């Protein structure tokens, strides 16, 4: 309640120390204005009497101060919005033969995201810093990484009239019409669609067909790379937030790397997020994931999972281990908020400071926040 008293004291030009009670700010019987506290604007008292003029009422739900002007209450002021930068990333897609696509990445603020690749790609924010309404509770859901041949789950931030969705990454090379035990590199097909697309599979059949990577969600990531239907079955890499997953060529013996992530300094430390998983293969050279994406594997080798809380795609499995779920798992998502205000939070969240007057709230699991 002290923060509310401080706001009212500022409005009335009084010292908080002079009256920090929850019932009034003023000189009371000495003739000063008193303040009545209510829980919502709808509970404003009747204002039928001219003698009520000058009465002050503070509403907790809208953080607004009202003054009675005889027949009605007029709102004097409202600190109803605070702003925050927000980075929201969905869960990474699971690998299969192709690498898993990174979880979709949404950033609202002033930073320009940078990718570490030869194109030196930069991405503008999805929008300006978000507004946090003082009267609302915001629910955060963090998407889990997808298991083998499964997309990652969406990460969301929602409140009344508010909805942000970072889509889960597409799985690598989803084979159609196969039983789970047969989800090996030799039965690869198209990568799945998602925040970033999953990598296309490899296939030992010598048909020289391209096995396409999955599509991305616009504004959240890039497509997966393509695999090839050639003897060594090189698969495509999963897409990342900063670039498309690498594509295998019919003349290459190597699978392809995952797409680049994007670098942000929202926590005070420059960090890459949402990299794609590397493609697996039968006998082709393995491919690495990037920026939290898992590495692919050759034949009997084991891929690696995407890094937790980065949205990295899972690595594509080798011939006999594409059905090893834990090694192909995508990395879970994350939600990071940076604000000069103090938030009240619940759930799996850590609070820190960047040393420059901003509070950093990192949700690695579900929770809520409000001002």
N, C-alpha and C positions, 0 to 999 in steps of 0.2 A: 504493500500500500504506500510505502514511502515514495516510490517513483511517481505515483499519481499525485500525492501531496506536493511533490516538487513541481510538477507541471502546473498545478493550480496556484501554488505560491508564486510562480513566475508570472502567471496571468494577472494575479492580483497585486503584484509588486511587493509581496511580503517575503519575509525570511522563513524558510522551512523550519529552522530551529525554533522560531517563535511559537509555532503551533504545528506539530507533526501528528496530531490526532486524526482519527478516521472520521470524525463527525463534523468538524468545522474548521474553517480558516478565516479569521477575522477577530474583531474585538468583542463580538457577542453583545452583552448588555451595554457595552460602551458605545454602541451605535454602528460598529463595523458589520460588513456583510458576513453571513454564515453560509456554509455549503452543506447541502444534504446529498448523501450518496444513494444512488439507485442502481439496480443491476442491468436495466435496459431502458432505451428511450421510451418504450411503450408504457413504462411505469411512472412517467412524469405526473406530478400531482395536478389536481384541478387548479386552474388559474382564473377563477371567476371573480375574485375580489380585487378591487383596485389597491387595497392595502397590502396585497402580496407583491406588488411591484418592487423589483430589486432583489427578490429572493434568488439564490443561486442553487442549481442542482447539477451534480456531476453524474454522468451515465457511464458505468464501467464498460458496457458492451461496445459503445462507439468512441470511448475515451473523449467525450465531448462535454463542454461546460455550457449550461443553459441559464438564461436570466429571464425572470418573469417580468413582462411588460404590461401587467394588468390582466388582459384577457387571454394571453398566450405566452408560451416560453420561446424565446429566440436563442438559437445556438450561437454562442460567442466564438468558440474555437473548437478545433478538432485535430489532434495528432493521429489521424486514422490510418496512415500508411507509413511504413518504413520500407526501405529498399534493400535488396540483397543480390549479389552475384550468385548464380547457381550453375553447377555442373551436374548433370544427370546422365547416367550411363546404364544401359540395359545389360542383362547377362549375356555372356558370349556363347556362340553356338558350339555344340559338340562336334568333334572331328569324326570322320568315318574313313573314307579313303582320301578325299580332299580335306583341306584344313577348314576348321570352323570359322565363320565370320564373326567379327567383333560385335559386341552389343552396340546399339545405336547411341550416339553421343549428342546431347543437347547442351549448349552453353549459352547463358544469358548474362551479359556484362559488357565490358569494354575491351577485353583481350582479343588479340588475333591468334587463333590456333595455328601452330606451325608443325608441319610434317618433316621428318628427317629422310628425305629421298632426293633423288637427282633433280626432280622438278621443283623442289623447294616450295611445295604447295602451302598456301596460307588460306585459312578459312575464317570468314567474318562471323561474328556472333549470330546466333539464331534470333537474337533480339536484345534489347537493353535489359538492365538489371530488373528483376521481378519486383512487383509491389507485394508486400505482406500486409494484409488487412488486419488491423488490431483486433477486430471482432471475430476473427475466424480461427479455427484449428485446422492445420494442414496435416494430412496423412501421407506418410512416406512408405512406399513399398519398394523393396530392393529385389530386383530379379535375380534368380539363381542361374548359374551357368547350365547349359544344356548337357545332358548325358550324350553318349555316343549316338550319332545320327538324329539327335533332337535339337531343335532350336532352343536358344536361351529364353528365359522369361523376361517380360517387360518390367521396367522400373517406372514408377509413377509418383507424382506429387499431385494431390487432389484436395480441394476444399469446395465449399458451396460456390458454384460458378467458375471454378478453376480446375484445369486438367492439363498436366504435362505428362507425356508418354515418351519414354525412350525404349524403342522396340528391341527385343532380344535378337541376337545375331542368328543368321541362318546356319543350319548344320552343313557340314561337308558332305558332298556326294551321297545323296539319299538314294539307295537302291530301291527300285520299285518291284514288288512282287516277290520279295525274298523274305525268308525267315531270319530272325535276329542272328542265329548262329552262322548264317552265310554272309553276313555283312563284312566281307573281306575286300581287299583291294581289287580282286578280280571281278567284282560285280558292281563296280562304281557307275554312277549315273550323274545326273545333274545335281549341283549344289542347291540348297534350299534358299528361299528369299528370307530377308530379315532386315535388321537395322543396317548391318553390312551383310553381303551375300556370302554363302558358303562356297568353298572351292569345288569345282567339278572333279569327278572321280577319274581314276585310271581304269583301264580294262585290258586284260591280257589278250583279248581277241584282237587279231590284226585286221582291223577294218578301217583304220586311219580316220575314224570319226572323231569330231570334237565333242567332248562332254562338258557342257556349258556350266559356268559358275552361276550361282544364284544372284538375283537382283537385290539392290539396296533400297532402303527407304530414303527418299530425297531429303537432303538437309541433315542426315544422321550418319551416313557412312558411304562406302563404295561397294561395287559388285565383287563377287568372288572371281578368281581366275579360272581358266579352263583347263581340264585334264584332256588326255589323249588316249585313244584306243590303239595302242601299239604294244609290242611284246613286253617291254619293261614296265608298262602301265604307270607312267608319271602322272600325278594328280595335280590339280590346281591349288593355290593357296587361298585361304579365306580373306575376304576384303577387310580393310581397316577403316578407321575414321578419317585417315589422311591420304589413302591411296587404294587403288584396286589391288586385289590379290594377284600374285604372279601367275602367268599362264604357261603351261608346258607346251612345247612344240613337237611336232611329229619327228623332227630330226634330232631331238634332245633326249639324253638319257636321264635327265634330272627332273625331279618334281620341282614345284615352284614355291617361293617364299610367301609368307603372309603379307598383307597390306600394312602400310605404316599406320601408327597411331598419330594422335595429335598432342602437342605439348601445351600445358597450361600452368600458370603459377598462382592459381587461386588459393592454394594453401600457404603461400609464401615461398615454396620451393618448386622450381620448374620440374614438371613430371609429365611423362608420356602416358596416355591412356588409350584404350580401345584399339589394340593391334590385332591383326588377323593371324590365325594358326597356319603353320606350314603344311604342305601336302605330303602325304605318304606315298609309298610305291611298293611294287613287287620286288624288282631288282634295280630300279633306277636310284640315283643318288637322292638322299633324303633332303628335305628343305626345312629351314628354320622358321619359326614364327617371329613376330616383331612386336616389341613394346607391350609385353604381357601376353602375346599369343603363344600357344604351345608349339613345340617342335614336332615335325613329322618324323616318321620312322620307316626303315627299310625291312621288308620281309618279316623276319621273326623279331625284329626290334620293337621296342615300346615307344610310343609317342609320349609327349608330356602334356599336362593339363594347362589351360589358360590360367593366368595369375588372378587370384581372388581380388575382388574390389577394383579391378581395372576394366572389366568387360572383355578380356582377351579371349579370342577363339581357341578351341582345343586343337591340338595337333592331329593330323591324319595318321591313321595306324598303318603298320606294315601288313603284309599279306595274311599272316596268321593271327594278328592281334588287333585288327580293326574293330573287333567286337569286345575289346577290353574297355569297359565303360569308364573306369576311373582314370585311365591314361588319356582318354580323349575328351575329358570333361572341359567345358568352357568355364571361364572365370566369372564369378559373380559380379554384379554391378555395384554402383555407389551413387550417393547423392552428397554433394559438398555445397555448403552455403557460406558466404562471406558477407558480413554485415557489421556496420558500426553500432547496431543496436544489440541488446541482450535478448536472446530467445529462451523461452521455457520449452524444454524438450522431454520426450519420453522415448523408450526403446533402446535399440542398439546404436548409440551415437556417442561420439567423443567431442568435447569442446576444447578449443585451444585459442591462442592469440597469435597473430602474425607479427607482433611487436610494433605495428604501426597504427594501432588504435582500432583494428578490426578483429572481430571474433569469427572463428572458423568452426563450423559444425559439420562433422563428417558422419553420415549415416552409412554403416556397413550392413545394417539389417533394418527391419521395419520399425517405424516409430511415428512420432508426431512432433510438430513444433508450432509455437504461437508467440506473439509478442507479449 
